[in-house]
Amino acid sequence: MRNVDHSPLTQCAHAGLPKSGAGRGANRPAVPPIVQSTIFDLGSSDDAEALFSGGRPGHAYTRFGNPTVAALAEEIAALEGGQGAMITSSGNAAVLCAVTAALDGRAGPLVTHPDVYGGTSELFGILARIHRVPVEVVDASDAGAWHTAIGRAGAVLLETPSNPLMRLIDLRDTVEQAHGVGAPVIVDNTVATPANQQPFAWGADWVVHSTSKYLNGHSDVIGGCVVRLEPLTPAHRIIHKNLGGTVNAFEAWLVLRGLRTFALRMEAHNRNGLAVARWLEARDEVARVHHPGLDTHPQRDLARRQMHAGGALLSFELRGGEPAARRFIDRLRLVMHAVSLGGMESLATRPAMSSHRGMSPAERQRAGVSDGLIRLSIGVERLEDILEDLDRALRA
């Protein structure tokens, strides 16, 4: 990983450009190029041997590596404070890659919690059912049960804050418990983003992202990323390329372009997200609001210790339950009824019928996802416009 001497704001503004004056005066482009090529000239036989044996850096086939993809990996690793990153075709592909690498050579189950992202939960079901990977799902709020499970873990994967209930897990405590038995810890940092939370500062081993969300920020690409605190090994790269979840140069370039405004966007997301959460909390129609920036959040102290800001994702429950939630969704005009999160626009959805639909009713109940729960991804629009639309939908 390159040394980062500037603030994240400056770092993002220069994402993908030559660093430390490299290329100055050489008529370099102001925007990083897209190397849209599947194959690369291997040179002489000796050059090819050096390349494939790892004796010299270079590229042979884009599934194995690509200059544009490598530039994106470097930028995300730097933002997270890691030593290496691998770009994947989706967030789920990133989770699969990280779990496979973390469990390599380890005995014991993959330990996780019930309120991870719905797609992650479905993936773990497939791993357990088809590939016979032992998966233990444990309520992390039960410290005794959580610590006991970690004590026999092959690896631990957690998401904090969780999507959509914004529950937090103590990173320092979990890492201490896991490292006590040699288990690596994977943190899904998609919701928090590196702007609001730095899992490596608490000792985590791996961080995963759906780059489709805040890192890209424009709702126009599907992608993921795996970041490691320590340098990546050849075995990690072999796992990455052979799982098949790699990306082409144009998709990587779209995320790289999005990163250039990431720090600025997060300032607006954080500001609007907290304002909307506070506004909803004051509404009589709303029974409960889930956002880690609220003083009423049950883990407020942990949020303040572990996070820099609460972010722009939140969920809430209306007093009228599912019928009221359906009416609310149907009466929105500015806020789009759509899945995903982290784009410029504000979105609303009911997780029980979208992101968590693949879970059984019992699994959703265990995860705390009621049929009437509404999730909001707050965008960067003018705050008054967002509130006006929410007010209209609530009053109607």
N, C-alpha and C positions, 0 to 999 in steps of 0.2 A: 504493500500500500504506500502511496506517496505521502509525504508530509503535508499536513494542512496548516497553513500559516494564517489563513484568513477566517473571518466569521462565516457561518453557514450562509448568510445572505449573499456575501461576495462569492463564496464557493459555488453556490447554485447558479448565480448569474454567469459564471464562466464555465459551466458544466460542459465537458467534451472538448474544450479548447486546450491547446498546448500549455503546459505549466512552466512556471519559473522562467518566463521569457523565451522558452524554446520556440524556434520558428519565427521570432520577431524579425521584421524586415525581409522575410522570405516570401512575401506575397501570399501568405496563408489565408484561407477562407475564414470569414467571421463566424460561420456556422459549421459545425463538424460535418464531414462528408458521410454519405451513406455508401458503404462498400457492399453493394448488392451483387455479390458474387458467391456462387456455390463452391467454386474451386479456386486454387491458387497455384501459381507456377512453383514447382518444388526445386527448380534449379538443377545442379549436377547431382550425380548419384551420392557424392559425399555430402552435399548440402541436404539432400533428402534424408540421409541416414542421421545427420546431426539433428535435423528437425524432429523426426519420429522418435529418436532416442532421448530427446530432451536436452540435447547438447546446445542447442541454440533456439531462441524464441522464433515464432513464426506461425503461419497458418497453412493448413492443407485442405480442409473441408469445413464448411461453415457449421456443420453439426458439432465439430470438435472445437471450433473457435473462429472468431471473426473480429476484425479491428473495431467495427462499430459496436458490436456486442461487448467486446473487452473494455471499450471506453465507458460504456454504461456501468459495467460491473465495478470498474475502478471508482466511479463517482459515488455509487451507492455504498460501497465498502467504506469510503472516506466519510460519508455522512453518518454512518452507524459507528464508526471507530473500529472497524474490523480490519483484518489483514488480507482478506480475499473474498470474492463473491462469484457466484455462478448465476447466470440469467436463465430463467425457465419460461415455458410457454403459458403458464398460468400460476395463480397462487397455490392451487391444489398440487400442481407439479412441483412447486417449491417445497411444500410440506412433504410430499413423497420422497423427494431427493434428500432432504435434511434428515428425515426419519431413517431412511435406508443407510445414510452415511453414519448417523449417530449410533445406530444399533450394530453396525459392522464390528464383529469381534466381541460383542457384548451378550451375555446371558441375562435373562430377566425380561419382564414385560415392558411395553411402552406404557407409561403412566400419564394419564391426562385427566381432564375434568369434564363434566357433562355439558357445560355451557360454552364449549368451543363453537366456532363457526359451523353452521349446518353442513356445508360441503366437506369440511374436515371430518366431522362426525361420520358422514357417509363413507368417506375414504377409509377411515379406520375400521368401519364395519366390513368393507371389502377385504382389507388386509387380514382381518381376523378370520373371516369366513372362508376365503379362498386360499390365501397364502399362509394361513395358520400362524400369523404373528400374534403373540399374546398381547392383548390390550386391556389395561385396567382403567376403568372410568371411576374416579373418586371425587367426591365433593371436597373441593379445596378449602371451603369455609370450615370444615371439620378438621382442625389442625392435627388431632391425633390420628385420624384415618389417613390424612394426606401424608403425614410424616412416615407412618407405617408402610404405606404403599411405596413411597420414594425409597425406603430402606431396602426394597427388593427390586428396584427398577433397573431395567437395562438402559433406559433413557426416559426423559420427562419432556413432554410438550405442553406448553400452556399459552393461553391467550389472555393478555391483560392490557387494557380493559377488554372484557368479553363482549362479543357481539351477539345479541343486541342489548343485553341487560346492564352492561357497563360495570360488571363486577370486577374487582381487582384481586390479584394474587401477589403476595409479598415476594418480590424477586430475590431480595437478599436472603431471606429465610429459606426459600425453596432451593436456591443455589447451594447454600451451606449444607442443607440436608442431602442433596443429590451428590455433591462432590465428596461428601463423607463416605459414600459407597462407590465412588468412581463413575457415577452416571452423568452423562452430558445433559445439558438443559437447552431446549429449543424454545424460543419465544416468538410467537406470532405478533409482530409489531405493526401490523397493517393499520389498525384503528388508531393507535397512539401516534405513529410515525416517528422518525428520528428527531423531528422538531420538538416533540412533546415528551419523549421518553428514550432513554439510552440503556437498553438491557445489558450491554457489555460493561457498563459502569458498575453493575451489580454482580458481574462475574458470569453471566450467561455464556454458553459456548457457541450457540447458533442463533441467528435471527432470520425469520422468513417474512416475506412480503407478498401480497398481491400488488404488483406494480400497476395494475389496472386502476387502482384507487388513487390515493393522494399523490403518490410519486409522479404518476403521469398527469392526473388532474383534469383531463379533458374528455373522458368517457369515450375514447376512440381506439382503445387497444386493450387486448387481453395479455397479461404477462405476469411473471413472478420473479422472485429473486431469493437466493440463499446466501447468507453472509456468515462467515466464520470469524471468531475472535482471533484465532491463531491462523497461520498460513495454511492454505489448502494443500492437501497431499495429492500425489498422482492417483491414488486410489479414489479420492473424492471426485476427481475429474473423470475418471473412468465410469463411476456410478452415474454421474451427471449425463455424460454423452450417451450412455447405453440405455438409460431409462427412456430416452427419446423425447423428453420435454424441452427441447432447445428451441431457440427463436431465430428468425432471419434478421437481416440488418435493418430493414425498414421499421419493423416493430420495435427494435431496440432504439432506433433513432427517434421514434415518436416519444418514447419514455424519456430519452435524453433531452429532447426538446422541452418536455413538460417539467423536467427537473430545474430548468433555468428560472422558472417562476415559482418553484415549490415553496421557498422560504416566504416570499411575499404572500402567496395564496394562504399559507397556514396562519399568518397573522390575521387575515380576514376571516378564515374559517373559525379560528379560536374565539375571536371577538363575537361573531354572530352566534356561534353555537352556545356559548354561555348566556348570552342575552336572551335567546329563545328559550333555553331551559328555565331561566328565572321567570320569564313571562308566563310560561305554561304552568309553573308551580303556583302562580298566583290565581289561576283560573279555577272557578268553582266546578267546571265540567270535568276537570282532570283529577283523578284519584292519586296518581303517583307519577313522578318524573325520575328517570334514571340518567344521571349525568355526573361524572366524577368531580366536576368543578363546583357543584352545589354544596353549600354549607350543610344541607340536610342529608347528603350522601352518607350512608352508614360507614363508609371507609374513607371519610374525608381526610383524616390525618395521614393515612397511607398514601392517598392521592397526592397530597401536598409534598410528602417526602420523596415519592417515587417519580412523579410527573412534573413537567414544567408548566403544562396547561391541560385543561380537560378535553380539548378537541371539539369537533363539530358533529359527532355522532351522538344521538340520544334516543331514548325510547320513553313512551309514556302510556298510561292506561286510563281510559275514559271511564267515568262512573257508570255509563250505560252498557259496558261490556262490548261483546262482538257486534250487536246491532248498531250501537253508536259508532264503533270504529268503522264499520262499512259505510255509514252515512257520511262520516268525516272524510274518508278517502274520496268518495264520489263527488264531494262538493268542493274539492280543491281546484283552483284554477291556475295559479302561478306555480305552486309546488307540484312537481311531476310525480305521478304514481308509477314508480319504476324501482327495479332492484339495483343493487350495487351501491356505491358510496364514493365520496371523495372527489367528485367532479365539481365544476364551477356552479352547476345548478343545484337547487334544493330538491330533494327527493323524499317521498313518503311511501311506505309499504307496510304490510302486515306480515311479519316473519313467519307466522304459523302457516300461511298459504303460499310462501315464496321460498326464502332461504332455508327454512327449517321444515319444509313440506315433506322431505324425504325421511324425517324422523317419525317414529310412531307417536300417537297421542301420549302414551306413557312416557316416552323419552322426552317429548316436548315439555310435559308437566314437570319432569325431573329437572329439566334445564330452566324451568321458570318462564317458559314462553307460552303465554296464554293466547287464546284465540282472539282476544280483543286488544292485544299489544300492538302499538303503532311505533314504527321506527322512523326517525327523521335523520336524513343526512343534510345538514345545513350548508348551503352554498355561499357564494360570495356576493349575492345580490344586495341591493340596498336593504338594510334591516327592516325599515318601515314597510317595505313592500312585502317582505316575508310575513311579518306580523299581521298585516292587513288580510292576507290570504288565510292565514291560520284562524284569525278571529272570525272571518266570514264562515269558514267551515264549522267552527265550534258553535257559533250562534245559530246556524241553520239547523 
